[in-house]
Amino acid sequence: MRALDEHVLKVTKEIVAKFIEVGRVSPASFDETFKNVYRSVKEAILDHNVEEEE
């Protein structure tokens, strides 16, 4: 697994764990929420890297 993917996974875990703590995520919606958060975090990081290169 690439370092970027590991960082994205770690951040996603922390965000989803916080959502669970505050009752925003239920077991029924966990899968969809995790995928959406993962995708959003990865896109944000990749967009930021592209902006830095320009």
mmCIF file as Biopython writes it, N, C-alpha, C and O atoms, coordinates in Angstrom:
data_model
#
loop_
_atom_site.group_PDB
_atom_site.id
_atom_site.type_symbol
_atom_site.label_atom_id
_atom_site.label_alt_id
_atom_site.label_comp_id
_atom_site.label_asym_id
_atom_site.label_entity_id
_atom_site.label_seq_id
_atom_site.pdbx_PDB_ins_code
_atom_site.Cartn_x
_atom_site.Cartn_y
_atom_site.Cartn_z
_atom_site.occupancy
_atom_site.B_iso_or_equiv
_atom_site.auth_seq_id
_atom_site.auth_asym_id
_atom_site.pdbx_PDB_model_num
ATOM 1   N N  . MET A ? 1  ? 0.850   -1.183 0.000   1.0 0.0 1  A 1 
ATOM 2   C CA . MET A ? 1  ? 0.000   0.000  0.000   1.0 0.0 1  A 1 
ATOM 3   C C  . MET A ? 1  ? 0.892   1.241  0.000   1.0 0.0 1  A 1 
ATOM 4   O O  . MET A ? 1  ? 1.859   1.321  0.757   1.0 0.0 1  A 1 
ATOM 5   N N  . ARG A ? 2  ? 0.565   2.179  -0.832  1.0 0.0 2  A 1 
ATOM 6   C CA . ARG A ? 2  ? 1.360   3.402  -0.923  1.0 0.0 2  A 1 
ATOM 7   C C  . ARG A ? 2  ? 1.174   4.246  0.327   1.0 0.0 2  A 1 
ATOM 8   O O  . ARG A ? 2  ? 0.169   4.131  1.029   1.0 0.0 2  A 1 
ATOM 9   N N  . ALA A ? 3  ? 2.153   5.091  0.591   1.0 0.0 3  A 1 
ATOM 10  C CA . ALA A ? 3  ? 2.113   5.953  1.779   1.0 0.0 3  A 1 
ATOM 11  C C  . ALA A ? 3  ? 0.890   6.874  1.742   1.0 0.0 3  A 1 
ATOM 12  O O  . ALA A ? 3  ? 0.255   7.101  2.771   1.0 0.0 3  A 1 
ATOM 13  N N  . LEU A ? 4  ? 0.563   7.399  0.568   1.0 0.0 4  A 1 
ATOM 14  C CA . LEU A ? 4  ? -0.603  8.276  0.446   1.0 0.0 4  A 1 
ATOM 15  C C  . LEU A ? 4  ? -1.872  7.545  0.849   1.0 0.0 4  A 1 
ATOM 16  O O  . LEU A ? 4  ? -2.692  8.081  1.594   1.0 0.0 4  A 1 
ATOM 17  N N  . ASP A ? 5  ? -2.036  6.324  0.359   1.0 0.0 5  A 1 
ATOM 18  C CA . ASP A ? 5  ? -3.226  5.540  0.695   1.0 0.0 5  A 1 
ATOM 19  C C  . ASP A ? 5  ? -3.301  5.260  2.191   1.0 0.0 5  A 1 
ATOM 20  O O  . ASP A ? 5  ? -4.388  5.270  2.770   1.0 0.0 5  A 1 
ATOM 21  N N  . GLU A ? 6  ? -2.160  5.012  2.819   1.0 0.0 6  A 1 
ATOM 22  C CA . GLU A ? 6  ? -2.146  4.768  4.263   1.0 0.0 6  A 1 
ATOM 23  C C  . GLU A ? 6  ? -2.578  6.007  5.038   1.0 0.0 6  A 1 
ATOM 24  O O  . GLU A ? 6  ? -3.318  5.903  6.017   1.0 0.0 6  A 1 
ATOM 25  N N  . HIS A ? 7  ? -2.120  7.176  4.605   1.0 0.0 7  A 1 
ATOM 26  C CA . HIS A ? 7  ? -2.500  8.424  5.265   1.0 0.0 7  A 1 
ATOM 27  C C  . HIS A ? 7  ? -3.989  8.712  5.071   1.0 0.0 7  A 1 
ATOM 28  O O  . HIS A ? 7  ? -4.674  9.134  6.003   1.0 0.0 7  A 1 
ATOM 29  N N  . VAL A ? 8  ? -4.475  8.483  3.865   1.0 0.0 8  A 1 
ATOM 30  C CA . VAL A ? 8  ? -5.901  8.698  3.582   1.0 0.0 8  A 1 
ATOM 31  C C  . VAL A ? 8  ? -6.744  7.760  4.442   1.0 0.0 8  A 1 
ATOM 32  O O  . VAL A ? 8  ? -7.752  8.179  5.011   1.0 0.0 8  A 1 
ATOM 33  N N  . LEU A ? 9  ? -6.344  6.516  4.538   1.0 0.0 9  A 1 
ATOM 34  C CA . LEU A ? 9  ? -7.070  5.542  5.345   1.0 0.0 9  A 1 
ATOM 35  C C  . LEU A ? 9  ? -7.083  5.952  6.814   1.0 0.0 9  A 1 
ATOM 36  O O  . LEU A ? 9  ? -8.119  5.852  7.472   1.0 0.0 9  A 1 
ATOM 37  N N  . LYS A ? 10 ? -5.955  6.408  7.331   1.0 0.0 10 A 1 
ATOM 38  C CA . LYS A ? 10 ? -5.866  6.820  8.732   1.0 0.0 10 A 1 
ATOM 39  C C  . LYS A ? 10 ? -6.779  8.018  9.022   1.0 0.0 10 A 1 
ATOM 40  O O  . LYS A ? 10 ? -7.498  8.029  10.021  1.0 0.0 10 A 1 
ATOM 41  N N  . VAL A ? 11 ? -6.745  9.020  8.144   1.0 0.0 11 A 1 
ATOM 42  C CA . VAL A ? 11 ? -7.595  10.202 8.332   1.0 0.0 11 A 1 
ATOM 43  C C  . VAL A ? 11 ? -9.070  9.818  8.229   1.0 0.0 11 A 1 
ATOM 44  O O  . VAL A ? 11 ? -9.896  10.285 9.012   1.0 0.0 11 A 1 
ATOM 45  N N  . THR A ? 12 ? -9.391  8.968  7.261   1.0 0.0 12 A 1 
ATOM 46  C CA . THR A ? 12 ? -10.772 8.520  7.090   1.0 0.0 12 A 1 
ATOM 47  C C  . THR A ? 12 ? -11.260 7.793  8.335   1.0 0.0 12 A 1 
ATOM 48  O O  . THR A ? 12 ? -12.380 8.023  8.791   1.0 0.0 12 A 1 
ATOM 49  N N  . LYS A ? 13 ? -10.424 6.914  8.887   1.0 0.0 13 A 1 
ATOM 50  C CA . LYS A ? 13 ? -10.790 6.193  10.112  1.0 0.0 13 A 1 
ATOM 51  C C  . LYS A ? 13 ? -11.102 7.159  11.242  1.0 0.0 13 A 1 
ATOM 52  O O  . LYS A ? 13 ? -12.079 6.972  11.967  1.0 0.0 13 A 1 
ATOM 53  N N  . GLU A ? 14 ? -10.280 8.192  11.398  1.0 0.0 14 A 1 
ATOM 54  C CA . GLU A ? 14 ? -10.488 9.157  12.474  1.0 0.0 14 A 1 
ATOM 55  C C  . GLU A ? 14 ? -11.786 9.936  12.287  1.0 0.0 14 A 1 
ATOM 56  O O  . GLU A ? 14 ? -12.519 10.170 13.249  1.0 0.0 14 A 1 
ATOM 57  N N  . ILE A ? 15 ? -12.069 10.336 11.051  1.0 0.0 15 A 1 
ATOM 58  C CA . ILE A ? 15 ? -13.291 11.092 10.776  1.0 0.0 15 A 1 
ATOM 59  C C  . ILE A ? 15 ? -14.520 10.223 11.021  1.0 0.0 15 A 1 
ATOM 60  O O  . ILE A ? 15 ? -15.464 10.654 11.683  1.0 0.0 15 A 1 
ATOM 61  N N  . VAL A ? 16 ? -14.513 9.010  10.495  1.0 0.0 16 A 1 
ATOM 62  C CA . VAL A ? 16 ? -15.668 8.125  10.659  1.0 0.0 16 A 1 
ATOM 63  C C  . VAL A ? 16 ? -15.848 7.746  12.129  1.0 0.0 16 A 1 
ATOM 64  O O  . VAL A ? 16 ? -16.982 7.640  12.598  1.0 0.0 16 A 1 
ATOM 65  N N  . ALA A ? 17 ? -14.763 7.541  12.857  1.0 0.0 17 A 1 
ATOM 66  C CA . ALA A ? 17 ? -14.871 7.236  14.284  1.0 0.0 17 A 1 
ATOM 67  C C  . ALA A ? 17 ? -15.543 8.385  15.025  1.0 0.0 17 A 1 
ATOM 68  O O  . ALA A ? 17 ? -16.364 8.158  15.913  1.0 0.0 17 A 1 
ATOM 69  N N  . LYS A ? 18 ? -15.197 9.618  14.663  1.0 0.0 18 A 1 
ATOM 70  C CA . LYS A ? 18 ? -15.824 10.782 15.287  1.0 0.0 18 A 1 
ATOM 71  C C  . LYS A ? 18 ? -17.312 10.843 14.941  1.0 0.0 18 A 1 
ATOM 72  O O  . LYS A ? 18 ? -18.140 11.158 15.794  1.0 0.0 18 A 1 
ATOM 73  N N  . PHE A ? 19 ? -17.645 10.540 13.686  1.0 0.0 19 A 1 
ATOM 74  C CA . PHE A ? 19 ? -19.056 10.499 13.283  1.0 0.0 19 A 1 
ATOM 75  C C  . PHE A ? 19 ? -19.823 9.467  14.098  1.0 0.0 19 A 1 
ATOM 76  O O  . PHE A ? 19 ? -20.961 9.711  14.497  1.0 0.0 19 A 1 
ATOM 77  N N  . ILE A ? 20 ? -19.208 8.317  14.346  1.0 0.0 20 A 1 
ATOM 78  C CA . ILE A ? 20 ? -19.852 7.272  15.144  1.0 0.0 20 A 1 
ATOM 79  C C  . ILE A ? 20 ? -20.057 7.760  16.578  1.0 0.0 20 A 1 
ATOM 80  O O  . ILE A ? 20 ? -21.117 7.545  17.166  1.0 0.0 20 A 1 
ATOM 81  N N  . GLU A ? 21 ? -19.038 8.417  17.140  1.0 0.0 21 A 1 
ATOM 82  C CA . GLU A ? 21 ? -19.123 8.920  18.516  1.0 0.0 21 A 1 
ATOM 83  C C  . GLU A ? 21 ? -20.277 9.895  18.699  1.0 0.0 21 A 1 
ATOM 84  O O  . GLU A ? 21 ? -20.946 9.873  19.732  1.0 0.0 21 A 1 
ATOM 85  N N  . VAL A ? 22 ? -20.517 10.743 17.718  1.0 0.0 22 A 1 
ATOM 86  C CA . VAL A ? 22 ? -21.574 11.747 17.858  1.0 0.0 22 A 1 
ATOM 87  C C  . VAL A ? 22 ? -22.911 11.245 17.330  1.0 0.0 22 A 1 
ATOM 88  O O  . VAL A ? 22 ? -23.891 11.990 17.320  1.0 0.0 22 A 1 
ATOM 89  N N  . GLY A ? 23 ? -22.961 9.991  16.892  1.0 0.0 23 A 1 
ATOM 90  C CA . GLY A ? 23 ? -24.210 9.393  16.460  1.0 0.0 23 A 1 
ATOM 91  C C  . GLY A ? 23 ? -24.610 9.737  15.033  1.0 0.0 23 A 1 
ATOM 92  O O  . GLY A ? 23 ? -25.766 9.555  14.652  1.0 0.0 23 A 1 
ATOM 93  N N  . ARG A ? 24 ? -23.689 10.219 14.263  1.0 0.0 24 A 1 
ATOM 94  C CA . ARG A ? 24 ? -24.000 10.604 12.880  1.0 0.0 24 A 1 
ATOM 95  C C  . ARG A ? 24 ? -23.992 9.399  11.937  1.0 0.0 24 A 1 
ATOM 96  O O  . ARG A ? 24 ? -24.625 9.436  10.881  1.0 0.0 24 A 1 
ATOM 97  N N  . VAL A ? 25 ? -23.281 8.334  12.309  1.0 0.0 25 A 1 
ATOM 98  C CA . VAL A ? 25 ? -23.182 7.141  11.463  1.0 0.0 25 A 1 
ATOM 99  C C  . VAL A ? 25 ? -23.730 5.945  12.233  1.0 0.0 25 A 1 
ATOM 100 O O  . VAL A ? 25 ? -23.373 5.710  13.387  1.0 0.0 25 A 1 
ATOM 101 N N  . SER A ? 26 ? -24.601 5.200  11.568  1.0 0.0 26 A 1 
ATOM 102 C CA . SER A ? 26 ? -25.141 3.973  12.164  1.0 0.0 26 A 1 
ATOM 103 C C  . SER A ? 26 ? -24.486 2.780  11.470  1.0 0.0 26 A 1 
ATOM 104 O O  . SER A ? 26 ? -23.877 2.937  10.412  1.0 0.0 26 A 1 
ATOM 105 N N  . PRO A ? 27 ? -24.605 1.597  12.055  1.0 0.0 27 A 1 
ATOM 106 C CA . PRO A ? 27 ? -24.034 0.416  11.395  1.0 0.0 27 A 1 
ATOM 107 C C  . PRO A ? 27 ? -24.589 0.210  9.983   1.0 0.0 27 A 1 
ATOM 108 O O  . PRO A ? 27 ? -23.884 -0.290 9.107   1.0 0.0 27 A 1 
ATOM 109 N N  . ALA A ? 28 ? -25.830 0.588  9.764   1.0 0.0 28 A 1 
ATOM 110 C CA . ALA A ? 28 ? -26.435 0.407  8.443   1.0 0.0 28 A 1 
ATOM 111 C C  . ALA A ? 28 ? -25.819 1.330  7.399   1.0 0.0 28 A 1 
ATOM 112 O O  . ALA A ? 28 ? -25.768 0.980  6.219   1.0 0.0 28 A 1 
ATOM 113 N N  . SER A ? 29 ? -25.357 2.487  7.812   1.0 0.0 29 A 1 
ATOM 114 C CA . SER A ? 29 ? -24.820 3.453  6.851   1.0 0.0 29 A 1 
ATOM 115 C C  . SER A ? 29 ? -23.291 3.512  6.858   1.0 0.0 29 A 1 
ATOM 116 O O  . SER A ? 29 ? -22.699 4.319  6.141   1.0 0.0 29 A 1 
ATOM 117 N N  . PHE A ? 30 ? -22.649 2.661  7.665   1.0 0.0 30 A 1 
ATOM 118 C CA . PHE A ? 30 ? -21.195 2.711  7.801   1.0 0.0 30 A 1 
ATOM 119 C C  . PHE A ? 30 ? -20.472 2.540  6.470   1.0 0.0 30 A 1 
ATOM 120 O O  . PHE A ? 30 ? -19.590 3.333  6.141   1.0 0.0 30 A 1 
ATOM 121 N N  . ASP A ? 31 ? -20.833 1.520  5.705   1.0 0.0 31 A 1 
ATOM 122 C CA . ASP A ? 31 ? -20.131 1.212  4.457   1.0 0.0 31 A 1 
ATOM 123 C C  . ASP A ? 31 ? -20.161 2.382  3.485   1.0 0.0 31 A 1 
ATOM 124 O O  . ASP A ? 31 ? -19.126 2.782  2.952   1.0 0.0 31 A 1 
ATOM 125 N N  . GLU A ? 32 ? -21.328 2.917  3.262   1.0 0.0 32 A 1 
ATOM 126 C CA . GLU A ? 32 ? -21.466 4.036  2.326   1.0 0.0 32 A 1 
ATOM 127 C C  . GLU A ? 32 ? -20.733 5.277  2.837   1.0 0.0 32 A 1 
ATOM 128 O O  . GLU A ? 32 ? -20.061 5.969  2.072   1.0 0.0 32 A 1 
ATOM 129 N N  . THR A ? 33 ? -20.869 5.549  4.130   1.0 0.0 33 A 1 
ATOM 130 C CA . THR A ? 33 ? -20.217 6.726  4.709   1.0 0.0 33 A 1 
ATOM 131 C C  . THR A ? 33 ? -18.704 6.607  4.622   1.0 0.0 33 A 1 
ATOM 132 O O  . THR A ? 33 ? -18.029 7.569  4.256   1.0 0.0 33 A 1 
ATOM 133 N N  . PHE A ? 34 ? -18.161 5.435  4.955   1.0 0.0 34 A 1 
ATOM 134 C CA . PHE A ? 34 ? -16.712 5.244  4.914   1.0 0.0 34 A 1 
ATOM 135 C C  . PHE A ? 34 ? -16.179 5.474  3.501   1.0 0.0 34 A 1 
ATOM 136 O O  . PHE A ? 34 ? -15.174 6.160  3.318   1.0 0.0 34 A 1 
ATOM 137 N N  . LYS A ? 35 ? -16.850 4.903  2.508   1.0 0.0 35 A 1 
ATOM 138 C CA . LYS A ? 35 ? -16.413 5.068  1.122   1.0 0.0 35 A 1 
ATOM 139 C C  . LYS A ? 35 ? -16.462 6.533  0.701   1.0 0.0 35 A 1 
ATOM 140 O O  . LYS A ? 35 ? -15.538 7.023  0.053   1.0 0.0 35 A 1 
ATOM 141 N N  . ASN A ? 36 ? -17.535 7.235  1.064   1.0 0.0 36 A 1 
ATOM 142 C CA . ASN A ? 36 ? -17.669 8.639  0.687   1.0 0.0 36 A 1 
ATOM 143 C C  . ASN A ? 36 ? -16.598 9.504  1.341   1.0 0.0 36 A 1 
ATOM 144 O O  . ASN A ? 36 ? -16.018 10.375 0.693   1.0 0.0 36 A 1 
ATOM 145 N N  . VAL A ? 37 ? -16.334 9.265  2.623   1.0 0.0 37 A 1 
ATOM 146 C CA . VAL A ? 37 ? -15.317 10.044 3.330   1.0 0.0 37 A 1 
ATOM 147 C C  . VAL A ? 37 ? -13.943 9.747  2.739   1.0 0.0 37 A 1 
ATOM 148 O O  . VAL A ? 37 ? -13.150 10.663 2.522   1.0 0.0 37 A 1 
ATOM 149 N N  . TYR A ? 38 ? -13.658 8.475  2.480   1.0 0.0 38 A 1 
ATOM 150 C CA . TYR A ? 38 ? -12.365 8.089  1.890   1.0 0.0 38 A 1 
ATOM 151 C C  . TYR A ? 38 ? -12.155 8.811  0.563   1.0 0.0 38 A 1 
ATOM 152 O O  . TYR A ? 38 ? -11.099 9.391  0.313   1.0 0.0 38 A 1 
ATOM 153 N N  . ARG A ? 39 ? -13.175 8.762  -0.275  1.0 0.0 39 A 1 
ATOM 154 C CA . ARG A ? 39 ? -13.089 9.401  -1.590  1.0 0.0 39 A 1 
ATOM 155 C C  . ARG A ? 39 ? -12.874 10.907 -1.450  1.0 0.0 39 A 1 
ATOM 156 O O  . ARG A ? 39 ? -12.058 11.486 -2.167  1.0 0.0 39 A 1 
ATOM 157 N N  . SER A ? 40 ? -13.596 11.539 -0.537  1.0 0.0 40 A 1 
ATOM 158 C CA . SER A ? 40 ? -13.471 12.987 -0.338  1.0 0.0 40 A 1 
ATOM 159 C C  . SER A ? 40 ? -12.089 13.378 0.164   1.0 0.0 40 A 1 
ATOM 160 O O  . SER A ? 40 ? -11.503 14.350 -0.314  1.0 0.0 40 A 1 
ATOM 161 N N  . VAL A ? 41 ? -11.572 12.631 1.118   1.0 0.0 41 A 1 
ATOM 162 C CA . VAL A ? 41 ? -10.245 12.922 1.668   1.0 0.0 41 A 1 
ATOM 163 C C  . VAL A ? 41 ? -9.183  12.762 0.584   1.0 0.0 41 A 1 
ATOM 164 O O  . VAL A ? 41 ? -8.303  13.612 0.442   1.0 0.0 41 A 1 
ATOM 165 N N  . LYS A ? 42 ? -9.265  11.676 -0.178  1.0 0.0 42 A 1 
ATOM 166 C CA . LYS A ? 42 ? -8.273  11.431 -1.221  1.0 0.0 42 A 1 
ATOM 167 C C  . LYS A ? 42 ? -8.330  12.513 -2.294  1.0 0.0 42 A 1 
ATOM 168 O O  . LYS A ? 42 ? -7.289  12.995 -2.740  1.0 0.0 42 A 1 
ATOM 169 N N  . GLU A ? 43 ? -9.532  12.899 -2.712  1.0 0.0 43 A 1 
ATOM 170 C CA . GLU A ? 43 ? -9.669  13.961 -3.713  1.0 0.0 43 A 1 
ATOM 171 C C  . GLU A ? 43 ? -9.097  15.281 -3.199  1.0 0.0 43 A 1 
ATOM 172 O O  . GLU A ? 43 ? -8.430  16.003 -3.940  1.0 0.0 43 A 1 
ATOM 173 N N  . ALA A ? 44 ? -9.357  15.591 -1.940  1.0 0.0 44 A 1 
ATOM 174 C CA . ALA A ? 44 ? -8.847  16.843 -1.364  1.0 0.0 44 A 1 
ATOM 175 C C  . ALA A ? 44 ? -7.324  16.864 -1.362  1.0 0.0 44 A 1 
ATOM 176 O O  . ALA A ? 44 ? -6.714  17.884 -1.681  1.0 0.0 44 A 1 
ATOM 177 N N  . ILE A ? 45 ? -6.716  15.750 -1.005  1.0 0.0 45 A 1 
ATOM 178 C CA . ILE A ? 45 ? -5.256  15.680 -0.985  1.0 0.0 45 A 1 
ATOM 179 C C  . ILE A ? 45 ? -4.690  15.781 -2.391  1.0 0.0 45 A 1 
ATOM 180 O O  . ILE A ? 45 ? -3.724  16.508 -2.619  1.0 0.0 45 A 1 
ATOM 181 N N  . LEU A ? 46 ? -5.278  15.063 -3.329  1.0 0.0 46 A 1 
ATOM 182 C CA . LEU A ? 46 ? -4.785  15.095 -4.705  1.0 0.0 46 A 1 
ATOM 183 C C  . LEU A ? 46 ? -4.974  16.481 -5.321  1.0 0.0 46 A 1 
ATOM 184 O O  . LEU A ? 46 ? -4.089  16.968 -6.024  1.0 0.0 46 A 1 
ATOM 185 N N  . ASP A ? 47 ? -6.112  17.117 -5.065  1.0 0.0 47 A 1 
ATOM 186 C CA . ASP A ? 47 ? -6.344  18.476 -5.568  1.0 0.0 47 A 1 
ATOM 187 C C  . ASP A ? 47 ? -5.322  19.446 -4.993  1.0 0.0 47 A 1 
ATOM 188 O O  . ASP A ? 47 ? -4.818  20.317 -5.703  1.0 0.0 47 A 1 
ATOM 189 N N  . HIS A ? 48 ? -5.021  19.297 -3.723  1.0 0.0 48 A 1 
ATOM 190 C CA . HIS A ? 48 ? -4.046  20.170 -3.068  1.0 0.0 48 A 1 
ATOM 191 C C  . HIS A ? 48 ? -2.657  19.987 -3.694  1.0 0.0 48 A 1 
ATOM 192 O O  . HIS A ? 48 ? -1.940  20.961 -3.921  1.0 0.0 48 A 1 
ATOM 193 N N  . ASN A ? 49 ? -2.287  18.735 -3.969  1.0 0.0 49 A 1 
ATOM 194 C CA . ASN A ? 49 ? -0.978  18.466 -4.582  1.0 0.0 49 A 1 
ATOM 195 C C  . ASN A ? 49 ? -0.887  19.066 -5.975  1.0 0.0 49 A 1 
ATOM 196 O O  . ASN A ? 49 ? 0.169   19.571 -6.357  1.0 0.0 49 A 1 
ATOM 197 N N  . VAL A ? 50 ? -1.958  19.023 -6.734  1.0 0.0 50 A 1 
ATOM 198 C CA . VAL A ? 50 ? -1.960  19.584 -8.088  1.0 0.0 50 A 1 
ATOM 199 C C  . VAL A ? 50 ? -1.814  21.091 -8.004  1.0 0.0 50 A 1 
ATOM 200 O O  . VAL A ? 50 ? -1.080  21.680 -8.798  1.0 0.0 50 A 1 
ATOM 201 N N  . GLU A ? 51 ? -2.492  21.726 -7.068  1.0 0.0 51 A 1 
ATOM 202 C CA . GLU A ? 51 ? -2.415  23.171 -6.908  1.0 0.0 51 A 1 
ATOM 203 C C  . GLU A ? 51 ? -1.010  23.610 -6.521  1.0 0.0 51 A 1 
ATOM 204 O O  . GLU A ? 51 ? -0.552  24.661 -6.969  1.0 0.0 51 A 1 
ATOM 205 N N  . GLU A ? 52 ? -0.323  22.834 -5.705  1.0 0.0 52 A 1 
ATOM 206 C CA . GLU A ? 52 ? 1.029   23.168 -5.283  1.0 0.0 52 A 1 
ATOM 207 C C  . GLU A ? 52 ? 2.002   23.104 -6.458  1.0 0.0 52 A 1 
ATOM 208 O O  . GLU A ? 52 ? 2.950   23.887 -6.523  1.0 0.0 52 A 1 
ATOM 209 N N  . GLU A ? 53 ? 1.772   22.177 -7.384  1.0 0.0 53 A 1 
ATOM 210 C CA . GLU A ? 53 ? 2.659   22.012 -8.523  1.0 0.0 53 A 1 
ATOM 211 C C  . GLU A ? 53 ? 2.521   23.146 -9.533  1.0 0.0 53 A 1 
ATOM 212 O O  . GLU A ? 53 ? 3.460   23.424 -10.279 1.0 0.0 53 A 1 
ATOM 213 N N  . GLU A ? 54 ? 1.376   23.799 -9.566  1.0 0.0 54 A 1 
ATOM 214 C CA . GLU A ? 54 ? 1.135   24.865 -10.547 1.0 0.0 54 A 1 
ATOM 215 C C  . GLU A ? 54 ? 1.774   26.142 -10.160 1.0 0.0 54 A 1 
ATOM 216 O O  . GLU A ? 54 ? 1.662   27.132 -10.884 1.0 0.0 54 A 1 
#
